Amino acid sequence: MTPRALVVVRAGALTTVQDRGRPGYAHLGVPRSGALDPSAAALVNRLVGNPPDAAVLETTLDGCALRPRRATTVAVGGAPCPVTVGGRPAAWGAPVVVPAGALLEVGAATAGVRGYVAVAGGVAAEPVLGSRSTDLLSGLGPAPLADGVVLPLGAPAGPPARVDGTPQPRPPAELVLRVTLGPRDDWFTARAVRDLTTRAYRVSAASNRVGLRTEGPALERARSGELPSEGMVLGAVQVPPDGRPVVFLADHPTTGGYPVVAVVRAADLPAAAQAAPGTPVRFVPVRRR
């Protein structure tokens, strides 16, 4: 019998295997990694009958094209995009059956950045430290997809969801990030902290899975020199020498020597994953809980 597998016909700009990541290894220098928009990844898994921790594909901007060796159910979500099966339009945000040998084309995002493709049974890449996620910083997990790669699939865990479509949040027209100031806000002038929390920034095209880089006012230091390396957390707003804040995302380093002026609430980070270059960004201060 033909094994369950996907053949990558077009890998796209950056398509990686992602699940819920590998938390708990920061002391070994290993980031959490995992899907940048975990809600979108969990939804497409649910649509095809997978458990929420099944591995999916995360695309970046221009999608990908895949050919299953056996008939399988797929669902595409996250950033809205056109979907075709065998050259014919297919549903986005709903389960779709792709016949054996037919071409599934996940098109370029019409809004947002990252799309998610779930396949019944999940992508059965070899787990590393309990996760199948690709980690671009440490190099753990499967390599980013390349044309011609064959991805093994697991056995379907359950029937696909019975839906015509599902509501999904649209990518943000303006990215509002709630931040708690510190722990190193005292390394910056009062004016710099005021600029961070009152002036407009934009998402830089240099952003990636490691961090969302911004364009806007440079934050002025009150202290010179550098910190000894210290622990970094998901959502940390680190300020490198150019003064432009960087919001750490899933593949962030676990330590760093540039000061962290604030930390973004975890609930706001999925929207950051879908904020396209040029999207306005506002940092809104909130009190410590």
FILO-554136 format. One line per 4 residues: number of its first residue (from 1); their letters; for each residue x, y, z of C-alpha. Coordinates in nm, 3 decimals, decimal comma. Layout:
N
NUM = A = X Y Z | ...
//
This chain:
289
1 = MTPR = 0,000 0,000 0,000 | 0,126 0,350 -0,083 | 0,248 0,517 0,238 | 0,073 0,829 0,362
5 = ALVV = 0,296 1,118 0,261 | 0,306 1,464 0,102 | 0,541 1,557 -0,180 | 0,650 1,922 -0,171
9 = VRAG = 0,608 2,059 -0,524 | 0,667 2,425 -0,431 | 0,816 2,506 -0,092 | 0,743 2,879 -0,098
13 = ALTT = 0,946 3,157 0,063 | 0,963 2,983 0,401 | 0,750 2,685 0,498 | 0,830 2,499 0,817
17 = VQDR = 0,688 2,217 1,026 | 0,545 2,347 1,354 | 0,352 2,217 1,653 | 0,313 2,360 2,004
21 = GRPG = 0,690 2,379 2,049 | 0,937 2,250 2,306 | 0,895 2,452 2,628 | 1,114 2,386 2,929
25 = YAHL = 1,457 2,378 2,768 | 1,568 2,741 2,801 | 1,831 2,634 3,053 | 1,990 2,435 2,769
29 = GVPR = 1,977 2,732 2,532 | 1,683 2,588 2,336 | 1,395 2,826 2,250 | 1,033 2,719 2,271
33 = SGAL = 0,974 2,755 1,895 | 0,633 2,628 1,770 | 0,365 2,794 1,558 | 0,379 3,174 1,573
37 = DPSA = -0,002 3,186 1,554 | -0,095 2,892 1,779 | -0,469 2,962 1,764 | -0,471 2,933 1,385
41 = AALV = -0,265 2,613 1,400 | -0,499 2,458 1,659 | -0,805 2,549 1,450 | -0,686 2,384 1,128
45 = NRLV = -0,590 2,075 1,328 | -0,941 2,062 1,472 | -1,092 2,097 1,125 | -0,918 1,781 0,998
49 = GNPP = -0,976 1,579 1,318 | -0,623 1,606 1,459 | -0,535 1,662 1,825 | -0,421 2,019 1,895
53 = DAAV = -0,053 1,919 1,926 | -0,031 1,758 1,580 | 0,237 1,906 1,353 | 0,119 2,140 1,076
57 = LETT = 0,291 2,343 0,805 | 0,347 2,715 0,860 | 0,380 2,913 0,536 | 0,516 3,266 0,493
61 = LDGC = 0,354 3,515 0,253 | 0,348 3,312 -0,071 | 0,211 2,973 0,041 | 0,324 2,638 -0,100
65 = ALRP = 0,211 2,352 -0,324 | 0,177 1,989 -0,210 | 0,082 1,657 -0,366 | -0,045 1,375 -0,140
69 = RRAT = 0,041 1,016 -0,233 | -0,292 0,899 -0,090 | -0,626 1,078 -0,065 | -0,630 1,290 0,247
73 = TVAV = -0,820 1,569 0,421 | -0,653 1,906 0,461 | -0,746 2,246 0,599 | -0,580 2,582 0,530
77 = GGAP = -0,612 2,872 0,776 | -0,423 3,161 0,930 | -0,351 3,432 0,673 | -0,634 3,437 0,415
81 = CPVT = -0,529 3,306 0,074 | -0,668 3,134 -0,236 | -0,671 2,753 -0,228 | -0,701 2,519 -0,526
85 = VGGR = -0,713 2,140 -0,560 | -0,628 2,004 -0,903 | -0,656 2,356 -1,044 | -1,009 2,412 -0,912
89 = PAAW = -1,099 2,657 -0,631 | -1,133 2,496 -0,289 | -1,242 2,622 0,052 | -1,015 2,816 0,285
93 = GAPV = -1,088 2,767 0,656 | -1,272 2,436 0,607 | -1,178 2,068 0,560 | -1,112 1,969 0,197
97 = VVPA = -1,046 1,622 0,053 | -0,744 1,612 -0,179 | -0,738 1,301 -0,402 | -0,419 1,098 -0,438
101 = GALL = -0,183 1,270 -0,680 | -0,385 1,592 -0,702 | -0,203 1,923 -0,652 | -0,299 2,128 -0,347
105 = EVGA = -0,198 2,488 -0,415 | -0,190 2,726 -0,117 | -0,166 3,070 -0,274 | -0,012 3,396 -0,163
109 = ATAG = -0,162 3,561 0,144 | -0,414 3,832 0,058 | -0,369 3,972 0,410 | -0,139 3,881 0,697
113 = VRGY = 0,181 3,679 0,677 | 0,158 3,319 0,799 | -0,074 3,046 0,677 | -0,127 2,704 0,835
117 = VAVA = -0,187 2,376 0,653 | -0,312 2,082 0,857 | -0,329 1,731 0,712 | -0,529 1,448 0,866
121 = GGVA = -0,285 1,249 1,080 | -0,039 1,537 1,111 | 0,311 1,569 0,971 | 0,507 1,277 1,119
125 = AEPV = 0,855 1,430 1,118 | 1,100 1,288 1,373 | 1,049 1,466 1,708 | 1,344 1,638 1,878
129 = LGSR = 1,313 1,708 2,253 | 0,946 1,615 2,231 | 0,855 1,845 1,942 | 0,847 1,832 1,561
133 = STDL = 0,889 2,210 1,531 | 1,150 2,366 1,306 | 1,364 2,605 1,511 | 1,543 2,847 1,280
137 = LSGL = 1,772 2,982 1,553 | 1,909 2,659 1,700 | 1,863 2,441 1,391 | 1,663 2,177 1,579
141 = GPAP = 1,379 1,993 1,411 | 1,323 1,933 1,039 | 1,483 2,171 0,792 | 1,260 2,430 0,622
145 = LADG = 1,079 2,269 0,331 | 1,249 2,243 -0,009 | 1,105 2,140 -0,345 | 1,095 1,762 -0,380
149 = VVLP = 1,097 1,681 -0,008 | 0,863 1,399 0,098 | 0,686 1,448 0,432 | 0,553 1,137 0,610
153 = LGAP = 0,204 1,162 0,758 | 0,054 0,996 1,064 | -0,268 0,797 1,078 | -0,588 1,004 1,103
157 = AGPP = -0,700 1,036 1,463 | -1,064 1,123 1,404 | -1,318 1,242 1,147 | -1,293 1,596 1,008
161 = ARVD = -1,515 1,866 1,154 | -1,860 1,905 1,000 | -1,852 2,274 0,909 | -1,897 2,493 0,603
165 = GTPQ = -1,644 2,746 0,730 | -1,509 2,894 1,051 | -1,460 3,253 1,168 | -1,094 3,347 1,204
169 = PRPP = -0,946 3,680 1,318 | -0,834 3,903 1,032 | -0,471 4,016 1,032 | -0,436 4,348 1,213
173 = AELV = -0,461 4,680 1,029 | -0,286 4,822 1,336 | -0,087 4,607 1,579 | -0,158 4,704 1,940
177 = LRVT = 0,083 4,541 2,183 | 0,018 4,569 2,556 | 0,346 4,588 2,742 | 0,467 4,577 3,099
181 = LGPR = 0,765 4,809 3,135 | 1,093 4,661 3,256 | 1,302 4,494 3,367 | 1,558 4,735 3,212
185 = DDWF = 1,350 5,045 3,139 | 1,584 5,235 3,374 | 1,853 5,198 3,106 | 1,657 5,445 2,893
189 = TARA = 1,574 5,813 2,930 | 1,227 5,923 3,038 | 1,180 6,063 2,688 | 1,267 5,725 2,534
193 = VRDL = 1,010 5,545 2,748 | 0,756 5,811 2,656 | 0,840 5,769 2,286 | 0,796 5,392 2,311
197 = TTRA = 0,449 5,422 2,462 | 0,313 5,724 2,274 | 0,468 5,733 1,927 | 0,396 5,516 1,624
201 = YRVS = 0,620 5,240 1,494 | 0,587 5,014 1,190 | 0,666 4,649 1,129 | 0,998 4,615 0,950
205 = AASN = 1,046 4,386 0,649 | 1,348 4,243 0,838 | 1,112 4,067 1,084 | 1,122 3,686 1,107
209 = RVGL = 1,038 3,398 1,341 | 1,307 3,516 1,585 | 1,168 3,864 1,631 | 0,938 4,136 1,501
213 = RTEG = 1,164 4,428 1,414 | 1,027 4,779 1,410 | 1,091 5,106 1,229 | 1,037 5,431 1,417
217 = PALE = 1,189 5,652 1,685 | 1,521 5,528 1,823 | 1,513 5,490 2,200 | 1,781 5,696 2,376
221 = RARS = 1,990 5,526 2,641 | 2,033 5,673 2,989 | 2,321 5,435 3,059 | 2,612 5,331 2,839
225 = GELP = 2,781 4,994 2,817 | 2,623 4,652 2,790 | 2,461 4,412 3,031 | 2,602 4,070 3,109
229 = SEGM = 2,391 3,817 2,918 | 2,066 3,743 3,097 | 1,759 3,532 3,032 | 1,514 3,632 2,758
233 = VLGA = 1,145 3,547 2,749 | 0,885 3,525 2,476 | 0,754 3,876 2,408 | 1,061 4,057 2,544
237 = VQVP = 1,110 4,398 2,378 | 1,486 4,414 2,336 | 1,659 4,731 2,217 | 1,976 4,676 2,009
241 = PDGR = 2,235 4,952 1,949 | 2,029 5,117 1,669 | 1,759 5,195 1,930 | 1,470 5,031 1,738
245 = PVVF = 1,269 4,787 1,953 | 1,260 4,417 1,860 | 0,977 4,197 1,993 | 1,102 3,843 2,053
249 = LADH = 0,889 3,569 1,896 | 0,897 3,188 1,917 | 1,252 3,126 1,791 | 1,408 3,397 2,010
253 = PTTG = 1,746 3,345 2,181 | 1,723 3,234 2,542 | 1,986 3,486 2,660 | 2,097 3,832 2,547
257 = GYPV = 2,300 4,133 2,649 | 2,092 4,418 2,506 | 1,848 4,576 2,756 | 1,481 4,474 2,759
261 = VAVV = 1,267 4,784 2,796 | 0,933 4,599 2,824 | 0,756 4,264 2,776 | 0,452 4,211 2,552
265 = RAAD = 0,149 4,027 2,687 | 0,145 3,672 2,549 | -0,213 3,711 2,425 | -0,102 3,981 2,179
269 = LPAA = 0,175 3,781 2,012 | -0,041 3,581 1,764 | -0,145 3,911 1,604 | 0,224 4,005 1,580
273 = AQAA = 0,279 3,687 1,377 | 0,026 3,810 1,119 | 0,136 4,176 1,101 | 0,273 4,241 0,753
277 = PGTP = 0,567 4,476 0,690 | 0,450 4,836 0,714 | 0,172 4,762 0,965 | 0,151 5,041 1,228
281 = VRFV = 0,253 4,928 1,578 | 0,158 5,084 1,912 | 0,306 4,981 2,246 | 0,046 5,036 2,521
285 = PVRR = 0,170 5,022 2,881 | -0,027 4,819 3,135 | 0,030 4,763 3,505 | 0,207 4,460 3,638
289 = R = -0,034 4,193 3,753
//
